[in-house]
Amino acid sequence: MYFTGHFLIFTKMKKYILIVIGLITLASCKKFLDVKPQSEVDETQLFNSAQGYREALNGVYTLCSSTSLYGGNLTFGSYNYNGTSATGGLDVLAQNYQFNDVISNDIQSFDYTQQAFVTTTTAVWDTAYRAIANCNYILTTIDAKKSLFSGTNDYYLIKGEALTLRAYLHFDVLRMYAPSYASNPTAKAIPYVTVISTKSTAFSTVTGVLDSCIADLTRAKTLLQQSDPILNGYVVGYPGQLTQNEDSNPDLFYQNRRQRMNYYTVCGELARIYLYENDYADALTNAELVINSKLFPWTNQADFFSQGISTRDRIFYKELISCWYIDNSTVNNELTTLFTAVPPVLSATTDQTATIYEAAQAGADDWRYKQWFLATASTSGATADERAVLQKYVENTTPVANLYPLVAPAMRLTEMYYIASEASYNLGDQTSALNYFNTVRRNRGIGDSVVSVADKPTFNNLLLTEARKEFYGESQIFYMYKRLNHGIPLSSTYIQPASDKIFVFPLPIDELAYRNN
Amino acid sequence: MKLKFLYNPVFATGSVRYKLFIVMKITAILMFIGIMHLSAAGYSQNVSISRHDANLETLFKDIKSQTGYTFFYTEKINTTQQSIDVKLKNVSLTVALDYCLKGLRLNYTIVNKTIVIRHVTDEAPPTESLGPIDKTLNVKGIVTDGQTKELMTGVNIYLKADKHVLGATNSKGEFLISVQPGDVVVFAFVGYTPKEVTINDAKPLTIKMDLVVKIMNDVVITGYQTIKKDTYTGSAVTISGDDLKRTNPSDVIKAIAAYDPSFRIGDNNLTGSNPNSLPNVTVRGSTSLPSVNGSSAIDRNNLSSTYNQPAYMLDGFQATLEQIVDLDIDRIANVTILKDAAATAVYGSRAANGVIVITTKAPKPGKLQLTYNAQLNISAPDLSSYHVLNATQKLQYEKLAGLYTTGATTSTSQDDLDALYSHILENIKSGVNTYWLSQPLRNAYGIKHSLDAQGGDSTFRYDVYGRYQTNPGVMIGSSRNDYSGGMTFYYNPSKKLLFRNDLQITQENSVNSPYGNFSTYVAMNPYYPLTDGNGNSLRELANWNVNTGALGPKQYTTENVLNPLYEANVGNFDKAAYLELIDNLSIDYHITPALRLQGQISLTDHKATSDTFVSPTSDTFYYIPITTLPVDDRGSYTYGNDDIFQYDGKIQLNYTKQIGSHSLNLAMASEVVSNTENIKSFEAEGFSNSTFTNIGFARTYLSNSAPTGDVLTTRTISNFITGNYAYQNKYLLDATYNINGSSSFGANKQFAPFWSTGIGWNMHKEDFMKNNFPFISRFKLTATTGLTGSVDFPPYLAKTIYSYQTSDWYSTGIGATVDGYGNTNLQWQRTTNYDLALDLGLFGDKLVINPHYYYKLTNGLLTPINIVPSTGYQTYEDNLGDMRDKGEEVYLTWNAYKTSKLNINIVANFAHNSNAVLHISDALKAYNASVDAYQSNPANNVQSTPLLRYAEGQSIYTIYGVKSDGIDPETGKEIYVKKDGTLTFNYDINDTQPIGNAEAKGEGNFGSNITYKQFYLGFTFHYQFGGDYYNQTLVDRVEDADPRYNVDIRALEDRWQQPGDVTFFKNIADLSTTYATSRFVQKNNEVDLQSVTLSYDITKKFAKKIGVQGIRLSLTANDLFEASSIQIERGIDYPYARNLTCTLQATF
């Protein structure tokens, strides 16, 4: 009976059955097939919330801090799989180290056909453009999703930073793979990519790329001016030591503005780019914006020379306008092999550092010369020279913490002084130029000031010598040689003449082989 | 006829719940007590009644309560009228009944557990003279087996009209039924064709029942339809479960392969007979390229087993290969291999690689039937392919190879080398000659017990089954054990409605051998003793000082030889287990006899875990200095969890009708499948010793590591309509149209159409054939074509996916980065199929020959496309690339001899497939260059292994290497042939070209089965010829062999030693690398005896005597013998085994 009843209902429903089949087949099919991954996130799903944009932005920084980019190749360098030779690094090309093995020596002698070097520069190119693509995913969608953000603050901040990152990365790629503005401003340079597509973007000229960078940065500057917390009572300091400091905001996303692309980074980057194309007035304006903000204090001698390793500032942390947070195990292992292992992959001879820091002249008391290098006996035989090993990136062994997290400097206050100095000099204001120059020297323990320079080449040499000391292990000095189209000193007696052969890295083969338009 | 039921009538349709209860009770008893002699029912139960003035109803109540027998009679029998005094003590049931019915003109019959009470019919009952004339006929008779003439017990008898059960035959094969004249009565018994008899008078009957013969061969089960084979145009091979079991009772996949050479199990010489490795199966060649996403180049030996696999359908639902491998072979009713488009198009995007439809046994109505299977499987390692040196030969070889000469190979001084040599010699003289190969091996004994109980009637049928099976491997410690059970019931509340539910539970435990790779033992030198002088196991067996050829401090290194037996006993383990629950529910509604609606839902939950423990005393940590890895961080434990949940629902409408000469079989269905896999794993480290191996004893999680997890979901929707039409059973037409959707595809291409059509002509039904060629009993021509697809790629390839950098947070929060370009235009690989077939039967189908020709063209192969890296990506996936397979198949069955006692069948088949890549992307062409680079790097250790490459016009089975002109007799060096044909001693990777094709020219099986009286003998040989094989053994174990380890005997005997030696192998003292060249490509012609089965069924007569329905004893031997044109070491990481299986099958 029980079943018969149901059966009758079933019979009555006969005509609806076909309708049900129809419904199953047509309706909700699309929806059923639209599976959302759970351990990863679909693009459309990620960009459905303001939080998603924050995570996508953080993702770009994660890529930038990888060993392929600023957590390795573009800051201190890289090495081959068994840790026996360096495979790249702009500081290697800037002759800051000394090697015993063939591969490293060939690379240091600008042999850009070395397989190890090709692999490294290919990885740099690929990862930089991967990071740019990640910026583009944000930038191509964020305007349509403006309503997701409560208020305009986050929208401005995220868009501003994404624009800055895109320009910053393109500018660094330009500085590696294209001739300098000084050498050939109309040369075919690199693609300036602003779209997501499998179609390749055409190459721009050097000037074209610089213009695009400036355009992106100018937009970013406006956006960040309205939204960046760094402009709002922000106090720069060591973590955990100040009341209103960089890590007191309850929202992680607004902390550590100096570890992201902040307003002053945009100003600084603009200053860099204007200087690159010899626009001294704009360069000076932007550099002075940073300097005059007085936000970034000079480092105390006591902090720099602190006896306790957990209170020692090894990098002039407070002077960093911007840096990459690289405090992760991959980079740490990388740094160990580069600077701590026996023998370390990268090291200079003690004679070499003495020369770089002019120990025999004005630099004998240079803080950096005293603190940044650890004299170590050479392992390659009794007759070999003593080595000087860089201490900038030393991470204390747990549980002793460092004064600040491990970072790779992206932009320093001192660079702004150098830019201001060079721009002023070229604008004819020698007094200001030397004033900026001497300020840096004073804050590095070099007592005697330079009061006059004979001519521009002398001034440039003076500036390069000084900058090389400051940027040791940070890669910026190579760009400076290239920007000034200045030869690279191989020894105290020989200078490798400036040429595109040494300043322009070969493009990855794939970039040329697979162009589809 | 009006019937009255006493107490709880059994056969009413109204009271289902009680019925269910009984069944559940039986089920419960079976499951929890597991008694096996339920059928031993008899009349011996005794009754004691002591009543005064009792009527029949009271007495029946008493008898029922004491015996459990129910009573059954018409209401014309008045049970309350008379009263008698009864005083019975412990008498048999029949005595009690006789006593109670004495003088009442009533008699009785006992059917099963029912006592049927009737009037004695020879005289008309006097009291009924005014009523309607009772024409009831009481018919008695016997039922016999039509062939053996034996009497049959328990044959069900029911009315055809309303399925009303009239009774069953007793133990003497007799029956007595009451029917009305003109009633059609059906006699039914499991395994026999039901017999219908129209009864007009009360004459005694003799019913002859005939066995159902090979019913499987007459229909094709496509998973959605059951179509008469005669009218079907698709290409399908059907195998019965019994045949499978006879071929290989311990390996379903191998058993299937014996029936169809197009169902091919890929060679996996690495894993041998490892019970925990899954086979790699292809049907009619390949339709997709092996994935090249990984960074390393692909060696043919380690191709993933998931690519080009056919789809498996188990009882209508998609199943994994693992489920099929672990399936109880006794449960299989039949297997159908669907191959061409006409057969597979209903499976749309799953169809391109063929579909294997597996149906499990359905319960049959009848009295409770118990089947018990016991199996003993003996496997013994097969080391016949290994020929290693003994201790004396080994030392001699080492000397010849220059190991005891200072300078070239070592920095050890000549004095020390001489000392070492004499030390080893001394060892050998003292009798050390260890046969390392046998150390990790054993003869393995596996057992299996399975029990199946089924029964019920036409409204309710059930089947309860369980299995316990152990499957130990020949390497000590490896095993795969199954425990499975399930329950199926069929319920027909009315003739139009059928409910069916299957519940299956499987527990599978697998353990890998702690002895590691077998190759390690093969490499051990025979002069190493197993133990030291005190009988302790040695750990370090030797230290070789080796010249690596590198410059600087790394030129000479020490190579330590550790005892693998020591490692085997430090307590490492590697095991996995899964628990799987499957429930399938279906409702079948016969709207009209021709129209049928079916709804099905299936749920699968598969929970797998894996546990891997590496002991702190393992060799893994032996040479790591304490400064690098502190003692308290040693020992590791990896735990993994893999949870798969799948649901599959479908609704289906079938229409089957014969109108005059037109017969039609239509099906229309909608199906949705969703599969979600949830993977988690983490690793712990720091164990104090190998005794406390629980993960709870770990000191900490693995430093600097995070747990891993992933969730993968795929969903598909399929809607199709398919039809089979035949006119006069002569002209045939099949057609299918399918719209398939999958979540794996791009948002723009989520749905794709598939179709097929087939035509056929049963020429043998034409008069001109019948008249002119009477010896041709069958001549069926079919031609089919269609489009099918395959989905062989990760679920989220078509989406732009962000992954979270969980182990690498940025200081301002977690970051998400894009993994790859999501191609929203990504779609199916489309395979166009053509199939031509002839089904030729001669002399009344005594000889059947069935040739096929097929052609498969796959377009839109999924391949990586290179793009400029400035887009942010190096490659993305797109449908670019074409591949074709074509081939022939021939099946032959010959009934060579047939009498009532002796029957001889001869079966043979043949298949040949040829594959060619027609078009590939630039990225794949570039991949070849990266393979060149990979292969030339000595660090990758693949210089002597031919790697997978792609070239247009070549097969994906092509072997690539440098052509060789053999060994120069003057120098003992290999002569290479450059691409331009010139000869050189210098190897150049750029001269790599096709040097062979691994596809066989022909492959197949042949065998015979012979039945003589109760005996059955069957055997199957497998053969293949014409394919090329790169003999890796000759490289790894002869020529490239490191003389510090044991080698193949040919390394000593067949190598070049002095100018003028014409040899296959190069200079014995030449320790330089041997490269992959055509020298090692050999023709692979082989014949192997796959199975021999001998079985014996006891006679019905004897069976009856011992109270069973049947007993079968059988003996099957698998992989007994192999003859091959090439000599290779078979089973590198795990040896092959020979199997012998003894089976007992008893039905009660």
Contacts between the chains, C-beta under 8 A, distances in Angstrom:
chain1	res1	chain2	res2	distance
A	1	B	14	6.1
A	2	B	16	7.2
A	2	B	17	8.0
A	3	B	16	6.6
A	3	B	493	4.0
A	3	B	494	7.7
A	3	B	497	7.8
A	4	B	493	7.2
A	4	B	494	7.4
A	7	B	493	6.7
A	7	B	494	6.2
A	7	B	496	7.6
A	7	B	497	6.1
A	10	B	497	7.6
A	10	B	589	6.8
A	14	B	591	6.5
A	17	B	597	6.2
A	17	B	651	7.9
A	17	B	653	8.0
A	18	B	653	8.0
A	20	B	651	7.2
A	21	B	651	5.7
A	21	B	653	7.3
A	21	B	668	7.6
A	21	B	670	5.5
A	24	B	651	6.7
A	24	B	670	4.9
A	24	B	672	7.3
A	25	B	670	5.1
A	25	B	717	7.7
A	25	B	719	4.5
A	25	B	739	7.9
A	29	B	717	5.4
A	29	B	741	5.9
A	29	B	751	7.7
A	30	B	750	6.9
A	32	B	672	6.6
A	32	B	674	7.8
A	32	B	715	5.9
A	32	B	717	6.3
A	32	B	741	8.0
A	32	B	743	8.0
A	33	B	715	5.5
A	33	B	716	7.8
A	33	B	717	6.5
A	33	B	741	5.1
A	33	B	742	6.7
A	33	B	743	4.5
A	33	B	750	5.3
A	34	B	743	7.0
A	34	B	747	7.8
A	35	B	713	4.5
A	35	B	714	7.0
A	35	B	715	5.6
A	35	B	743	4.1
A	35	B	795	7.0
A	35	B	796	8.0
A	36	B	713	7.9
A	37	B	711	6.9
A	37	B	712	7.8
A	37	B	713	7.3
A	37	B	795	7.7
A	37	B	796	5.2
A	37	B	799	7.3
A	37	B	801	6.1
A	38	B	711	3.7
A	38	B	713	7.4
A	39	B	709	5.6
A	39	B	710	4.6
A	39	B	711	4.9
A	39	B	803	8.0
A	40	B	796	7.0
A	40	B	801	4.8
A	40	B	802	6.3
A	40	B	803	4.6
A	40	B	804	7.2
A	40	B	819	7.1
A	41	B	801	7.1
A	41	B	802	4.7
A	41	B	803	7.7
A	41	B	804	7.3
A	41	B	816	6.4
A	42	B	796	7.8
A	42	B	799	5.3
A	42	B	800	7.2
A	42	B	801	6.3
A	42	B	802	7.6
A	43	B	799	7.1
A	43	B	800	3.9
A	43	B	801	7.2
A	43	B	802	6.3
A	43	B	818	7.4
A	43	B	822	7.0
A	46	B	802	5.0
A	46	B	816	6.1
A	52	B	816	7.5
A	54	B	813	6.4
A	55	B	802	7.7
A	55	B	804	7.3
A	55	B	813	6.9
A	55	B	814	6.1
A	55	B	815	6.2
A	55	B	816	4.2
A	56	B	802	6.9
A	56	B	815	7.8
A	56	B	816	5.5
A	57	B	815	7.8
A	58	B	810	4.7
A	58	B	812	6.1
A	58	B	813	4.9
A	58	B	814	6.2
A	58	B	815	3.6
A	58	B	816	7.3
A	59	B	802	7.1
A	59	B	805	6.7
A	59	B	815	3.6
A	59	B	816	4.5
A	59	B	817	4.0
A	59	B	818	7.8
A	60	B	815	7.3
A	60	B	817	7.6
A	61	B	810	4.7
A	61	B	812	7.4
A	61	B	815	6.2
A	62	B	805	4.8
A	62	B	808	5.9
A	62	B	809	8.0
A	62	B	810	5.2
A	62	B	815	3.7
A	62	B	817	6.3
A	63	B	815	7.8
A	63	B	817	5.7
A	65	B	810	6.9
A	122	B	869	7.7
A	125	B	869	5.9
A	125	B	870	7.6
A	126	B	869	4.5
A	126	B	874	6.5
A	129	B	869	5.7
A	129	B	870	4.7
A	129	B	871	7.1
A	129	B	872	5.2
A	130	B	817	7.8
A	130	B	818	7.7
A	130	B	872	5.0
A	130	B	873	7.4
A	132	B	872	6.5
A	133	B	818	6.5
A	133	B	871	6.8
A	133	B	872	2.5
A	133	B	873	7.2
A	134	B	817	5.8
A	134	B	818	5.7
A	134	B	872	7.4
A	136	B	872	7.6
A	137	B	800	7.6
A	137	B	818	6.1
A	190	B	870	7.5
A	191	B	868	7.8
A	191	B	870	4.7
A	193	B	870	5.6
A	193	B	871	7.1
A	193	B	872	7.5
A	196	B	872	7.5
A	197	B	871	6.5
A	198	B	821	6.3
A	198	B	823	8.0
A	198	B	865	7.6
A	198	B	867	5.1
A	198	B	871	6.0
A	198	B	873	7.6
A	198	B	876	5.9
A	199	B	871	7.5
A	200	B	867	6.9
A	200	B	868	4.1
A	200	B	870	6.5
A	200	B	871	6.3
A	201	B	870	6.3
A	201	B	871	7.6
A	252	B	812	5.6
A	252	B	813	4.9
A	253	B	812	5.5
A	253	B	813	5.6
A	254	B	812	7.9
A	255	B	811	7.3
A	255	B	812	6.0
A	256	B	811	5.0
A	256	B	812	5.7
A	259	B	810	7.7
A	259	B	811	4.9
A	259	B	812	6.6
A	260	B	812	6.1
A	325	B	810	5.8
A	325	B	811	3.9
A	325	B	812	7.9
A	327	B	811	7.4
A	328	B	807	7.8
A	328	B	808	5.1
A	329	B	704	4.5
A	330	B	808	7.4
A	405	B	811	6.5
A	508	B	869	6.0
A	510	B	866	6.5
A	510	B	868	6.6
A	510	B	869	5.5
A	510	B	874	6.5
A	511	B	868	5.1
A	511	B	869	5.7
A	511	B	870	6.0
A	513	B	866	7.4
A	514	B	866	4.6
A	514	B	867	5.5
A	514	B	868	5.0
A	514	B	922	7.4
A	515	B	868	5.6
A	516	B	867	7.1
A	516	B	868	7.6
